[in-house]
Amino acid sequence: MRHLGLFCLMISVFQSCLVGCQKPAVVNVGAVFTFDSVIGRAAKPAMEAAISDINANPTILNGTHLNLFMADADCNVFLGSIEAFQAIEKEVVAIIGPQSSSVAHMISAIANGLQVPLVSYAATDPTLSALQFPFFVRTVQSDSNQMIAMADLIDFYGWKEVIAIYVDDDYGRNGVSVLNDELDRRLAKAFYKLPLPVHFTQTDIISLLNQSKLLGPRVYVVHVNPDPQLRIFATAEKLQMMTSDYVWLATDWLSATIDSFTPVNRTALNVFQGVVGLRQHIPESNQKKDFVSRWRKMQQKGLAKSELNSYGLCAYDTVWTVAYAIDKFINDGNNLTFSSSDKLNDTRTGEMHLQKLKVFDGGAILLKEILQTNFSGLTGQVHFSSDRNIVTSGYDVINIDKIAVHIVGYWSSTFGFSVSPPTETLQGKENNHSEMEKKLHAVTWPGGTTERPRGWVVADDERPLRVGVPHRTSFVDFVTELHHSHKIVGYSIDIFTEALKLIPYAVPYKFEPFGDGRSNPNYGDLVKMVADDVFDAAVGDISIVKNRTKIVDFSQPYTTTGLVIVAPIRSSKSSAWVFLKPFTADMWCITASAFFIIAVVIWLLEHRVNDDFRGPPRRQLVTMFMFSFSTLFKTNQEETVSTLGRVVMMAWLFLLMVITSSYTANLTSILTVQQLSSPITGIDSLIANTWPIGYQVGSFAYDYLSDNLNIHRSRLVELHSPEEYESALRLGPDNGGVAAIVDEAPYVELFLKNRTDFGIIGQPFTKSGWGFAFRRDSTLAVDMSTAILKLSENGKLQEIKEKWFCKMGCPGERRRNYEPNQLHLSSFWGLYLLCGSITLVALLVFILRMVCQFVRYRQRQRKFCPPTSPVHAPTRCSQLIYNFLGFIDKKEEAIKKLFMQCEINPVPQTPVSTST
């Protein structure tokens, strides 16, 4: 018995070895996909062609027929799962497909349990990971790569706000999630996700696109399943969303759809002008060209009803990948055996017959052979990375212009964008560097423009910018609603509208008053409504303070401000130099200069005819200035003799009379009017006391005084208008009023414009400015800041300020620049001009007269003096001037004696003889 058992065992082992050495006659492979789809119509004939080529090729699976069972999943997870079970019942060693990522998730779980490799040429969902689904292999590029390329494209053109339209399934959600992460790495500001139902209708598209118009971005990324009707773009064209304001980007579903169009159907692309998309890059090769020619013949025979797209090429290579792996599996001596699962046998399944499902014993080995596959296919070199994805070859960047599809560049994970294909870029990395720097060719955008679209709008006519403005009831010159007419006017409004004119795009807007119209609104609440998206912006006299900058973005300040203290001011002691206050400094300088000029002119006019103005130089100098300054107090000891001197003195005395009387009156006013001061010296003295303090309702001053300066809230008194300011200050802290008011400088300056009983105490104790508030990351805030800077540079800001506040003099300017009650040169320039003109004319007449006398004197000297006299000698210019000055210095009587001397002693002239 023992020998008989050993003999039987040896026979069994021999039979097993014999079976292992025999190749199977047929190997079954399943294919689950949707037949009637853009991808399926190209994939089905491509896989059939691949099966035909493999079975006809003696170098692969020699002696073994590869049988492909195709099942229609109809884009349904449930039906796809059933078809997968039915394929596995036929003892398939691998499943090709599915094309739907949602179906792939379900079938991958089945493949894991039964250890059947699942090789997909179309499921691009990036969450189909090797760790969760170890038997899932992908022969198409994952959407993780595609979304990196899309994020690079968006970043390449500098767009920071994007709207993603996607189908709400695993494929759409997970792909857009990767795009969101990639854009975050590139510091994108906003990313809006707008999902569509899996089986969306025209109504769904219209509703979604109208919803997107309410958002600011105009850069759309469309990530849906291939749609032969291109309904999203057709609807966008009807809604006027294919204009130059919009950017439409699409993932490779669009290229797969367009590549499937017949030449007749491509004429419909005219309405999709400017769309930019991605297409899986497939290198050109003779093998690919031959297959394309073969495809045309298949179309003529009716074997293919669609044009060839990239997914059809991937499907062809996928069948070859499985065939190469099976061939290697068999050649290595492995058996294609299946075994029942104990867990399935133990499960009570009733009519489901799960016990028919068997585990592929060599599944793990076949999976390893698939991952080690490396061959040159229609799509290029086919080999896999460690994460069970095909090694990417990059993407083409395509652009629809009219009815043509142009390749404007390429993207690869290694080099980014380039105008050269990834394979050429890799080979010519160094030699072709200058060409690589071109990045992308020119793109035609929607509307036919080649200029890069801005990619966002602040507002449009359908949804204008909602601008909240404070409905003020006091200090209405800054901003308010005009008599319930819904017309908003004011200083801040004018600056806003002028700045909008400098922004290089249209911004439709509408003002919405904020407040009840009975008291000033709370500005903190107004800013919060901008942050809460109730308003898009807030315009007015809004202070830029720390807590507000945390929730909104502000423009560049259009005016500087700060908190100041205003309080009653009372009398104080006069200054020891009060006698200088009636005149300004320039008035004193001009008056002193006038005394000096009059002294010099009178001396010149009187020196030749008046003995009082003659004598030693020192005496003449003293006399000259004593005469001029003594005209202020008494009658001069020296009298003017010349007619010109008396004319000058008349004008001077008239001017002096007006000046002295004005000085006396103004000095009297200054001495009799009380000088002003206050017991409050600054914010520290105000904090140290317990006096009540007033503030303007709605102002940030309340929070600043209580939170930052720790002033008890019970001390703070709410005031609503300038009239309440004045009343509270006059009552004082002891009679129900306030000791001081803390408010921003522009309000205080307006308040003090016509009120002299109050004044600003000290300097502003905060520094801030007024600006316009916008939502966080608003591009309009940046452009508005630039516009405000331009308004400041061209002087428009000052013009607007003068228009509103300087009709009767700018508030605060005269307080800063001039002392009160001082007399200015502008009040007397007419008198000075009159006196100066008379003096100048008199001086010119005197000089002209002296010149004439000197000329006559020289002529008489030449006529009556001897020829040998020095008078007849040539005279230099300097000597002539010296003689003229000496002539002027002589007394009038001395000049007359010189004339008489030449006439009394004439010298006869000697006749001149002529020779003949």
QUIQUI-V868495 format. One record per pair of residues at least 4 apart in sequence whose C-alpha atoms are under 7 Angstrom apart, sorted by the first residue. I is the first residue (numbers start at 1). J is the second residue. D is the distance in whole Angstrom. If there is no record, write none. Layout:
i=<I	I>
j=<J	J>
d=<D	D>
This chain:
i=<1	2	3	4	5	6	7	8	9	10	11	12	13	14	15	16	17	18	20	20	21	23	23	24	25	25	25	26	26	26	26	27	27	27	27	28	28	28	28	28	28	29	29	29	29	29	29	29	30	30	30	30	30	30	30	30	31	31	31	31	31	31	31	32	32	32	32	32	32	32	32	32	32	33	33	33	33	33	33	33	34	34	34	34	34	35	35	35	36	36	37	38	38	38	38	38	39	39	39	40	41	41	42	42	42	42	42	42	43	43	43	43	44	45	45	45	46	46	46	46	46	47	47	47	47	48	49	50	50	50	50	51	51	52	53	54	55	55	58	60	61	71	73	73	73	75	76	76	77	77	77	78	79	80	80	81	81	81	82	83	84	84	85	86	87	88	88	89	89	93	93	94	94	94	95	95	95	96	96	96	97	97	97	97	98	98	98	98	98	99	99	99	99	100	100	101	101	101	101	101	101	102	102	102	102	103	104	104	105	105	106	107	108	108	108	108	109	109	110	111	111	111	111	111	112	112	112	112	114	114	114	115	115	115	115	115	116	116	116	117	117	117	117	118	118	118	119	119	119	119	120	120	120	121	121	121	121	121	121	121	122	122	124	124	124	125	125	125	125	125	125	126	126	126	126	126	127	128	129	130	130	130	130	135	137	137	138	138	138	139	139	139	139	140	140	141	141	141	142	143	143	144	144	144	145	146	147	147	147	147	148	148	148	149	149	150	151	151	151	151	152	153	154	154	155	155	159	160	160	160	161	161	161	161	161	162	162	162	162	162	162	163	163	163	163	163	163	163	164	164	164	164	164	164	165	165	165	165	165	165	166	166	166	166	166	166	166	167	167	167	167	167	167	167	168	168	168	168	168	168	169	169	170	171	172	172	172	173	174	175	176	177	178	179	180	180	181	182	183	183	184	189	196	196	200	201	202	203	204	205	205	206	206	207	208	209	214	216	216	216	216	217	217	217	218	218	218	218	218	218	219	219	219	219	219	220	220	220	221	221	221	222	222	222	223	223	224	225	226	226	226	226	227	228	230	231	232	233	233	234	235	236	236	236	237	237	237	241	242	242	242	243	243	244	244	244	244	244	245	245	246	246	246	247	247	247	248	248	249	249	249	250	250	250	250	251	251	252	252	252	252	252	253	254	254	255	255	255	255	256	256	256	257	259	259	259	260	260	260	260	261	261	261	262	262	266	267	269	269	269	270	270	272	273	273	273	273	274	274	274	274	274	274	274	275	275	275	275	276	276	276	277	277	277	278	278	278	278	279	279	279	280	280	280	280	281	281	281	281	282	282	283	283	284	285	286	287	287	288	288	289	290	291	292	293	294	295	296	297	298	298	298	299	299	299	308	309	310	311	312	313	313	313	314	314	315	316	317	317	317	318	319	320	321	321	321	322	322	323	324	325	325	325	325	325	326	326	327	328	328	329	329	329	329	330	330	336	337	337	337	338	338	338	338	339	339	339	339	340	340	340	341	341	341	342	343	344	344	345	349	349	362	363	364	365	366	367	368	369	371	371	373	374	374	375	375	376	376	376	377	377	382	383	383	384	384	384	384	385	385	385	393	394	394	394	394	395	395	395	396	396	396	396	397	397	397	397	398	398	398	398	399	399	399	399	399	400	400	400	401	401	408	408	408	408	408	409	409	409	409	409	409	410	410	410	410	410	410	411	411	411	412	412	412	417	417	418	418	418	418	419	419	419	419	419	419	420	420	421	422	423	424	425	428	429	432	433	442	443	444	444	444	445	445	458	458	458	459	459	459	459	459	460	460	460	461	464	464	464	465	465	465	465	466	466	466	466	466	466	466	467	467	467	467	467	467	467	467	467	468	468	468	468	468	468	468	468	469	469	469	469	469	469	469	470	470	470	470	470	470	470	471	471	471	471	471	471	471	471	472	472	472	472	472	472	472	473	473	473	473	474	474	475	476	477	477	477	478	478	478	478	479	479	479	479	479	479	480	480	480	481	481	481	481	482	482	482	482	489	490	491	491	491	491	492	492	492	493	493	494	495	496	497	499	499	499	499	502	503	503	514	515	515	519	520	520	521	522	522	522	523	523	523	523	524	525	526	527	527	527	527	528	529	529	529	530	530	530	530	530	530	530	531	531	531	536	536	537	537	537	538	538	538	539	539	540	541	542	542	542	543	543	543	543	544	544	544	544	544	544	545	546	548	549	549	551	552	552	552	552	553	553	553	553	553	553	554	554	554	554	554	555	555	555	555	555	555	555	556	556	556	557	557	557	558	558	558	559	559	560	560	560	561	561	561	561	561	561	562	562	562	562	562	562	562	563	563	563	563	563	563	563	564	564	564	564	564	564	564	564	565	565	565	565	565	565	566	566	566	566	566	566	566	567	567	567	567	567	567	567	567	568	568	568	568	568	569	569	569	569	569	569	570	570	570	570	571	571	571	571	572	572	572	574	574	579	581	582	582	582	582	582	582	583	583	583	583	583	584	584	584	584	585	586	586	587	587	587	588	589	590	591	592	593	594	595	595	595	596	597	598	598	599	599	599	599	600	600	601	601	602	602	603	603	603	605	605	605	605	606	606	606	606	606	606	607	607	608	608	608	608	609	609	609	610	612	613	613	614	615	615	616	617	618	619	620	621	622	623	624	625	626	627	627	630	630	631	631	640	640	642	643	644	644	645	646	647	648	648	648	649	650	651	651	652	652	653	654	655	655	656	657	658	659	660	661	662	663	664	665	666	667	668	669	680	680	681	681	681	682	682	682	683	684	685	687	691	691	691	691	692	692	692	692	692	692	693	693	693	693	693	693	693	694	694	694	694	694	694	694	694	695	695	695	695	695	695	695	695	695	696	696	696	696	697	697	697	700	701	701	702	703	704	704	705	705	705	706	706	706	706	719	719	720	721	722	722	723	724	725	726	727	728	728	728	729	729	729	729	731	731	731	732	732	732	732	733	733	733	743	743	744	745	746	747	748	749	749	749	750	752	752	752	753	774	774	779	780	781	782	783	784	785	786	787	788	789	790	791	791	791	792	792	795	796	797	798	799	800	801	802	802	802	803	805	805	806	812	813	814	825	828	829	830	831	832	833	834	835	836	837	838	839	840	841	842	843	844	845	846	847	848	849	850	850	851	852	853	854	854	855	856	857	857	858	859	860	861	861	861	862	862	864	864	864	864	865	865	865	865	866	867	875	875	876	877	878	879	880	881	882	883	884	885	886	890	890	891	892	893	894	895	896	897	898	899	900	901	902>
j=<5	6	7	8	9	10	11	12	13	14	15	16	17	18	19	20	21	22	333	335	333	64	330	64	63	64	65	64	65	66	67	64	65	66	67	66	67	68	91	92	93	67	68	69	92	93	94	95	68	69	70	87	92	94	95	96	68	69	70	71	95	96	97	70	71	72	73	80	83	84	96	97	98	40	71	72	73	97	98	99	40	72	73	74	75	40	41	72	40	41	41	42	226	228	257	260	43	311	312	44	305	306	46	306	307	308	309	312	47	311	312	315	48	49	303	304	50	312	313	315	316	51	315	316	319	52	53	54	316	319	320	55	66	56	57	60	65	66	62	327	327	83	79	80	83	100	80	103	81	102	103	82	83	84	103	85	106	107	86	87	88	107	89	90	92	92	357	356	357	116	360	116	117	118	117	118	119	118	119	120	118	119	120	121	103	104	120	122	123	120	121	122	123	104	123	105	123	124	125	170	171	106	169	170	171	107	108	123	109	128	110	111	112	118	133	136	113	133	114	115	116	117	118	135	116	133	134	135	358	359	360	135	359	360	363	364	135	360	363	135	136	363	367	135	136	137	136	137	138	139	137	138	139	138	139	140	311	314	315	318	140	311	141	142	143	142	143	170	171	174	175	142	143	144	174	175	174	133	133	134	136	387	388	367	388	389	388	389	390	314	318	389	390	314	390	145	390	392	146	147	175	148	175	178	149	150	151	175	178	179	152	179	182	153	411	154	155	179	182	183	156	157	158	159	159	186	455	188	189	190	188	189	190	191	217	190	191	192	217	219	220	191	192	193	217	219	220	221	192	193	194	220	221	222	193	194	195	221	222	223	172	194	195	196	222	223	224	172	195	196	197	198	223	224	172	173	195	196	197	198	173	198	174	175	176	223	224	177	178	179	180	181	182	183	184	191	185	186	187	188	188	777	200	204	204	205	206	207	208	209	232	210	235	211	212	213	463	456	457	458	459	455	456	457	245	246	247	455	456	457	246	247	248	455	456	247	248	249	248	249	250	249	250	251	250	251	253	253	253	254	256	257	257	257	234	235	236	237	272	238	239	240	241	242	241	242	271	246	246	446	447	446	447	445	446	447	449	453	453	455	446	453	455	446	453	455	275	276	275	276	277	254	276	277	278	277	278	256	277	278	279	280	257	258	277	259	277	278	279	260	309	310	261	307	308	309	306	307	308	309	265	266	307	266	307	403	403	273	402	403	402	403	400	400	401	402	446	399	400	401	444	445	446	448	399	400	445	446	398	399	400	397	398	399	395	396	397	398	395	396	397	310	394	395	396	393	394	395	396	379	380	379	380	288	289	290	291	378	292	378	293	294	295	296	297	298	299	300	301	302	303	304	303	304	305	312	313	314	315	316	317	378	379	318	379	319	320	321	377	378	322	323	324	325	370	373	326	370	327	328	329	366	369	370	373	330	366	331	332	369	333	334	366	369	334	335	362	360	361	362	358	359	360	361	358	359	360	361	357	358	359	345	358	359	346	347	354	355	355	353	354	366	367	368	369	370	371	372	373	384	388	383	382	383	381	382	380	381	382	381	382	390	390	391	388	389	390	391	389	390	391	412	411	412	413	422	410	411	412	407	409	410	411	407	408	409	410	405	406	407	408	405	406	407	408	443	404	405	406	405	444	419	440	441	442	443	417	418	419	420	440	441	417	418	419	420	421	422	416	417	418	416	417	422	439	440	436	438	439	440	435	436	438	439	440	441	424	425	425	426	427	428	429	432	433	436	437	450	450	448	449	450	449	450	465	507	780	463	464	465	507	508	464	507	508	508	508	509	510	508	509	510	536	509	510	511	512	535	536	537	509	510	511	512	535	536	537	538	539	511	512	513	514	535	537	538	539	511	512	513	514	538	539	540	479	480	513	514	515	521	540	480	481	513	514	515	517	520	521	476	479	480	517	519	520	521	517	518	519	520	720	721	747	480	490	491	804	490	491	492	541	489	490	491	492	493	540	488	489	490	486	487	488	489	486	487	488	489	493	494	495	800	801	804	496	540	541	497	540	498	499	500	501	503	784	787	788	787	783	787	521	520	521	720	697	698	698	526	698	699	527	542	698	699	528	529	530	531	538	548	773	532	533	534	535	534	535	536	537	538	774	775	551	552	775	774	775	773	774	775	772	773	774	772	773	772	770	770	771	772	768	769	770	771	548	549	768	769	770	771	549	550	552	553	554	776	773	774	775	776	773	774	775	776	777	781	771	772	773	774	781	771	772	773	781	782	784	785	771	785	788	769	770	771	770	771	788	769	770	768	769	770	744	745	746	767	768	769	744	745	764	765	766	767	768	742	743	744	745	764	765	766	742	743	744	745	760	763	764	765	740	741	742	743	760	761	740	741	742	758	759	760	761	729	739	740	741	758	759	760	761	678	729	757	758	759	676	677	678	757	758	759	675	676	677	678	674	675	676	677	675	676	677	578	675	667	822	663	666	667	821	822	823	587	588	822	823	824	588	822	823	824	589	590	825	591	824	825	592	593	594	595	596	597	598	599	628	629	600	601	602	628	603	624	625	628	604	624	605	843	606	645	607	613	624	642	644	645	846	610	613	640	641	642	645	613	614	889	890	891	892	641	891	892	641	638	620	623	620	619	620	620	621	622	623	624	625	626	627	628	629	630	631	636	634	636	635	636	645	646	646	647	648	842	649	650	651	652	838	839	653	654	655	835	656	835	657	658	659	831	660	661	662	663	664	665	666	667	668	669	670	671	672	673	685	686	685	761	762	686	761	762	687	688	689	711	715	733	738	739	715	716	717	733	738	739	715	716	717	738	739	740	741	716	717	718	719	738	740	741	742	701	702	716	717	718	719	741	742	743	718	719	720	743	718	719	720	704	705	743	706	707	708	709	709	710	711	710	711	712	713	724	725	724	725	726	751	727	728	729	730	731	732	737	738	737	738	739	740	735	736	737	736	737	738	739	737	738	739	747	748	748	749	750	751	752	753	811	812	811	756	758	759	811	778	781	783	784	785	786	787	788	789	790	791	792	793	794	795	796	797	796	797	799	800	801	802	803	804	805	806	807	810	807	810	811	810	816	817	818	829	832	833	834	835	836	837	838	839	840	841	842	843	844	845	846	847	848	849	850	851	852	853	854	888	855	856	857	858	884	859	860	861	899	862	863	864	865	871	902	871	872	902	903	906	907	869	902	906	907	907	872	879	880	880	881	882	883	884	885	886	887	888	889	890	894	895	895	896	897	898	899	900	901	902	903	904	905	906>
d=<6	6	6	6	6	6	6	6	6	6	6	6	6	6	6	6	6	7	7	6	7	7	7	6	7	5	6	5	5	6	7	7	6	5	6	6	5	6	7	5	6	6	5	6	5	6	5	6	6	5	6	6	6	6	5	6	7	6	5	6	5	4	6	6	5	6	6	7	7	7	6	5	5	7	7	5	5	6	5	6	5	5	5	5	6	5	6	6	6	6	6	7	6	7	6	7	6	6	7	6	7	6	6	6	7	6	7	5	6	7	4	5	6	6	7	6	6	6	7	6	5	6	6	5	6	6	6	6	5	6	7	6	7	6	6	7	6	6	5	6	5	6	5	4	7	7	6	7	6	6	5	6	6	6	6	6	7	6	6	6	6	7	6	7	7	5	7	6	5	6	7	5	5	6	6	5	6	6	5	6	7	6	4	6	7	6	6	7	7	7	7	4	5	6	5	6	5	7	6	6	5	7	7	6	7	6	6	7	7	7	7	6	6	7	6	6	6	7	6	5	5	6	6	6	7	7	7	6	7	4	6	7	6	6	5	7	7	6	5	5	6	6	6	6	5	6	6	5	6	7	6	5	6	6	5	5	7	6	6	7	6	7	7	5	5	7	6	7	5	6	6	6	5	5	7	7	7	7	6	5	7	6	6	7	5	6	6	5	6	7	6	6	5	7	6	7	6	6	7	6	6	6	7	6	6	6	6	7	6	5	6	7	6	6	7	6	6	6	6	6	6	7	6	6	6	7	6	4	5	7	6	6	5	6	5	6	5	6	6	5	6	6	5	6	7	6	5	6	6	5	6	6	5	6	6	5	6	6	5	6	5	7	5	6	6	5	5	5	6	5	6	6	7	5	6	6	5	6	6	6	6	7	6	6	6	6	6	6	6	6	6	6	6	6	6	7	6	7	6	5	5	7	6	7	6	7	6	6	6	6	6	6	7	6	6	6	7	6	5	6	7	6	4	6	7	5	6	5	5	7	6	5	6	5	7	6	5	6	6	5	6	6	5	7	6	6	7	6	5	6	7	6	6	6	6	6	6	6	7	7	6	6	5	6	6	5	7	6	6	5	7	5	5	7	5	5	7	7	6	7	7	7	6	7	7	6	5	6	6	5	5	6	6	5	7	6	5	6	7	5	5	7	6	6	7	6	7	7	6	6	6	7	7	7	7	5	6	4	6	6	6	6	6	6	6	6	6	7	7	5	5	5	7	5	5	5	6	6	5	6	5	4	4	7	6	5	7	7	6	5	7	6	5	6	6	6	5	6	5	5	7	7	6	5	6	6	5	4	5	5	6	7	6	7	6	6	6	6	6	5	6	6	6	7	7	6	6	6	6	6	5	6	6	5	6	6	7	6	6	6	6	6	6	6	6	7	7	6	6	7	6	6	6	6	7	7	6	6	6	6	6	6	5	5	7	6	7	6	6	7	7	6	6	7	5	7	7	6	6	7	6	5	5	5	5	5	7	7	7	5	6	6	6	6	6	6	6	6	5	7	7	6	6	6	6	6	6	6	6	6	7	6	5	5	6	5	6	4	6	6	6	7	6	6	6	5	4	5	6	6	6	7	5	4	7	7	6	5	7	7	6	5	6	6	6	5	5	6	5	4	6	6	5	6	7	7	6	5	6	6	6	7	6	5	7	7	7	6	4	7	5	6	5	5	6	7	6	7	5	4	6	5	7	6	5	7	5	7	4	6	7	6	7	6	5	7	6	6	6	6	6	6	5	5	6	6	6	7	6	6	6	5	5	6	7	6	7	6	5	5	6	6	5	7	6	6	5	5	6	6	4	6	6	6	6	6	7	5	5	6	7	6	5	6	6	6	5	5	7	6	5	6	6	6	6	5	6	7	6	5	6	6	5	6	7	7	6	5	6	6	7	5	6	5	5	5	6	7	7	6	7	5	7	7	5	7	6	6	6	6	7	5	7	5	5	6	7	5	5	6	7	6	4	6	6	7	6	6	6	6	6	6	5	6	7	5	6	7	6	6	7	7	7	6	6	5	6	6	7	6	6	6	7	7	6	5	6	6	6	7	7	7	5	7	6	6	5	7	4	7	6	7	6	6	6	6	7	7	7	7	7	6	6	5	6	6	5	6	6	7	7	6	6	6	6	6	6	5	4	7	6	5	7	5	7	7	6	5	6	7	7	6	5	7	7	7	6	6	6	6	6	7	6	6	7	7	6	6	5	5	6	5	6	5	7	7	6	6	5	6	6	5	5	7	5	7	6	5	6	4	7	5	5	5	6	6	6	6	6	6	4	7	6	6	7	6	5	5	5	6	6	7	5	5	5	6	5	4	6	5	6	5	6	6	6	6	7	7	5	6	7	6	5	7	6	5	6	5	7	7	5	5	6	7	7	5	7	6	6	7	7	7	6	6	4	6	5	5	5	6	5	6	7	5	5	6	5	5	5	6	5	6	6	7	7	7	6	6	6	6	7	5	6	6	6	5	5	6	6	6	6	6	6	6	7	6	6	5	6	6	6	7	7	6	6	6	6	7	6	6	6	7	6	5	6	5	6	7	6	7	6	6	6	7	6	7	7	6	7	5	6	7	7	6	7	5	6	7	6	5	6	7	6	6	6	6	6	7	6	6	6	6	6	6	6	6	7	6	6	7	6	6	7	6	6	6	7	7	6	6	6	6	6	6	6	6	7	6	6	6	6	6	6	5	6	6	6	7	6	6	6	6	6	6	6	6	6	6	6	6	6	6	6	6	6	7	6	6	7	6	6	5	6	6	6	7	7	6	7	6	4	6	7	6	5	6	6	5	6	5	6	5	6	6	5	6	6	6	6	4	6	7	7	7	6	6	6	6	5	6	6	5	6	7	6	6	6	6	6	7	6	6	5	7	5	6	6	5	5	6	6	6	7	6	6	6	6	6	6	6	6	6	6	4	5	6	6	6	7	5	6	5	7	5	5	5	5	4	5	7	7	6	6	6	6	6	6	5	6	6	7	7	7	5	6	6	7	6	6	6	6	6	6	6	6	6	6	6	6	5	6	6	5	6	6	6	6	6	6	6	4	7	7	7	6	7	4	6	6	6	6	6	6	6	6	6	6	6	6	6	6	6	6	6	6	6	6	6	6	6	6	6	6	6	7	6	6	6	6	7	6	6	6	7	6	6	6	5	7	7	6	6	5	6	5	6	7	6	7	7	6	6	6	6	6	6	6	6	6	6	6	6	6	6	6	6	7	7	7	6	6	7	6	6	7	7	6	7	6>
